[in-house]
Amino acid sequence: MADMENQNSPVVNNDPFLRDLLLFSVIAKRGSFSAAGTELGISPAHVSKRVLALEETLGCKLFNRTTRRVSITKDGETMLVWAQTIMDNVNGMLETSLGDRVEPRGTLRISTSQRMGRFHIAPVLALLRKRYPKLEVWLELVDRRTDLVAEQFDIDIRVGEVNEQNLIVHKIADSQRILCAAPSYLEERGSPTTLSDLQRHDCLLFRGRDQSFGVWRLEGSNGVESVKVTGPMASNHSDVVREWAHEGFGIIMASTWDVAPSIRNGKLTRILPEYFQPADVSAVTTIRASGSMKIRVCLEFLSAHLSFGPYALRNG
């Protein structure tokens, strides 16, 4: 039992109920009583005893047990959300009282887009985990904006405007969206000379499947201008749209960091360079989560490594 007490906060050490909630969370994560016992330094018999005691306290069955596996019940899933919230609150209280004397710990739940996540966010989070080994990271890659509260994410890393008033915006990197096309497309169709020319071109749209057209709003010498664009190909995955552009199927509007390698190697050419769309990279959090040490440390780490170093979001 000593190992378990050494690994966790003073509040958890001194409260059997909090120790049981921690054990419950680890079992749910590992899917095994024995693995949880090994991680926390307690015997399998003691694990079973504490789970039974917690089930009695909560008045529900938390796990289905067989000789081969352990699976969480529906009631257990509901209790797990509460348990994680309680543990996060305990850690948050300690962070507030102890300040820099406590090491960031707990689970970070982060969402972002596919391409940024794979090539920039994921490797930076790996460095973060090496720096702070008591943190656990869950990264979900989706080409849509997540609902932080409903989907229980701590941070959503986004490109462009944030319209929800109940979220806190933490700017990570400057960026813009620009217009590009493959040299082969421009040779065949010609280069647009005004923004309105885009209406007679094939534009490759990164959008939801239920939309039949798009409106691109860009800033230029005359302020913000809009143009309705259409095209024969669209996808909800940015990598797909960019590859179609490489193959000469049309014009795309994409973040500078996303197309910078393609422009450098000649696969894409920037068009109408006087136009751009602001598309800064931001991390958004709920008001409640923004004060957490683990989130604050993560945001500072992301900002530093996405601005400089091998995983930076370069604009050229």
Residue pairs with C-beta under 8 A, 6 or more apart in sequence:
1 41
1 42
1 46
2 41
3 40
3 41
3 42
4 19
4 40
4 41
4 42
5 13
7 40
7 41
8 19
8 22
9 90
9 91
9 94
9 102
10 94
11 18
11 90
11 93
11 94
12 18
12 19
12 22
12 87
12 90
13 19
17 54
17 57
18 86
18 87
18 90
19 50
20 50
20 51
20 53
20 54
20 57
21 54
21 83
21 86
21 87
22 40
22 87
23 36
23 40
23 42
23 47
23 50
23 51
23 54
24 51
24 54
24 62
24 79
24 80
24 83
25 80
25 83
25 84
25 87
26 36
26 39
26 40
27 33
27 36
27 47
27 51
27 63
27 70
28 72
28 76
28 80
29 36
30 36
30 39
31 69
31 70
31 71
32 69
32 70
33 44
33 47
33 48
33 51
33 65
33 70
34 44
34 47
36 47
37 43
37 44
37 46
37 47
42 50
51 62
51 63
54 62
55 61
55 62
58 79
60 73
60 75
60 76
60 79
61 73
61 75
61 76
62 72
62 73
62 75
62 76
62 79
63 70
63 71
63 72
63 73
63 76
64 70
64 71
64 72
64 73
72 80
81 152
84 107
87 106
88 106
88 292
91 105
91 106
91 292
91 294
92 291
92 292
92 293
94 102
95 102
95 104
95 292
95 293
95 294
96 291
102 293
103 132
103 134
104 132
104 134
104 135
104 293
104 294
104 297
104 298
105 132
105 134
105 135
105 294
106 134
106 135
106 136
106 294
107 135
107 136
107 137
107 138
108 125
108 135
108 136
108 137
108 138
108 154
108 155
108 294
108 295
108 298
109 138
109 140
109 152
109 153
109 154
109 155
110 121
110 125
110 137
110 138
110 139
110 140
110 153
110 154
110 155
110 156
110 157
110 298
111 139
111 140
111 141
111 142
111 146
111 151
111 153
111 155
111 156
111 157
112 121
112 139
112 141
112 156
112 157
112 158
113 141
113 142
113 143
113 157
113 159
113 238
114 141
114 142
114 143
114 237
114 238
114 239
115 238
115 239
115 258
116 157
116 159
116 258
116 281
116 313
117 139
117 141
117 157
118 141
119 311
120 306
120 311
120 312
120 313
121 139
121 157
121 302
122 139
123 310
123 311
124 301
124 302
124 305
124 306
124 311
125 137
125 139
125 298
127 301
127 305
128 135
128 137
128 297
128 298
128 301
128 302
129 135
129 137
131 301
132 294
132 297
135 294
135 298
140 146
140 153
143 206
143 236
143 237
143 238
144 236
145 156
145 158
146 153
146 156
148 154
148 155
148 156
148 167
148 284
148 285
148 286
148 289
149 286
154 285
154 289
154 292
154 294
154 295
154 298
155 283
155 284
155 285
155 289
155 295
155 298
155 299
156 283
156 284
157 172
157 281
157 282
157 283
157 284
157 302
158 281
158 282
158 283
158 284
159 175
159 255
159 279
159 280
159 281
159 282
160 177
160 277
160 278
160 279
160 280
161 278
162 169
162 282
162 284
164 284
166 286
166 287
167 284
167 285
167 286
167 287
168 284
168 285
168 286
168 287
168 290
169 282
169 283
169 284
170 282
170 283
170 284
170 285
170 290
170 299
170 303
171 280
171 281
171 282
172 280
172 281
172 282
172 283
172 299
172 302
172 303
172 306
172 307
173 257
173 280
173 281
173 303
173 306
173 307
173 312
173 313
174 280
174 315
175 255
175 256
175 257
175 279
175 280
175 281
175 313
175 315
176 255
176 256
176 276
176 277
176 278
176 279
176 315
177 218
177 253
177 254
177 255
177 256
177 276
177 277
177 278
177 279
178 253
178 254
178 256
178 259
178 270
178 273
178 275
178 276
178 277
179 198
179 218
179 251
179 252
179 253
179 270
179 271
179 272
179 275
180 245
180 251
180 252
180 253
180 254
180 259
180 262
180 263
180 268
180 269
180 270
180 271
181 191
181 245
181 248
181 250
181 251
181 252
181 268
181 269
181 271
182 245
182 246
182 247
182 248
182 267
182 268
182 269
183 266
183 269
184 248
185 202
185 245
185 248
185 249
185 250
185 251
186 269
186 271
188 248
189 201
189 202
191 271
192 198
192 201
192 251
192 271
192 272
193 272
194 272
195 218
195 220
195 225
195 227
195 272
195 275
196 227
198 216
198 227
198 229
198 251
199 227
199 228
199 229
199 230
201 229
201 231
201 250
201 251
202 231
202 232
202 233
202 249
202 250
202 251
203 214
203 216
203 229
203 230
203 231
203 250
203 251
203 252
203 253
204 231
204 233
204 234
204 241
204 244
204 245
204 249
204 250
204 251
204 252
205 211
205 213
205 214
205 229
205 230
205 231
205 233
205 234
205 235
205 241
206 234
206 235
206 236
206 237
206 238
206 241
206 252
206 254
207 214
207 234
207 236
208 236
209 236
211 234
212 230
213 228
213 229
213 230
214 228
214 229
214 230
215 226
215 227
215 228
215 229
216 226
216 227
216 229
216 253
216 277
217 224
217 225
217 226
217 277
218 224
218 225
218 227
218 253
218 275
218 276
218 277
219 225
219 275
219 276
219 277
219 278
220 274
220 275
220 276
221 274
225 275
231 249
231 250
231 251
232 249
232 250
233 241
233 244
233 249
233 250
234 241
235 241
235 244
238 254
238 258
241 252
241 254
242 252
242 254
242 258
242 259
242 262
244 250
244 252
245 251
245 252
245 254
245 262
245 268
246 262
246 267
246 268
251 271
252 259
252 268
253 277
255 279
256 315
256 316
257 281
257 313
257 314
257 315
259 268
260 314
260 315
260 316
262 268
263 269
263 270
263 316
281 306
281 313
283 299
283 302
285 295
285 299
289 295
290 296
305 311
305 312
306 312
306 313
307 313
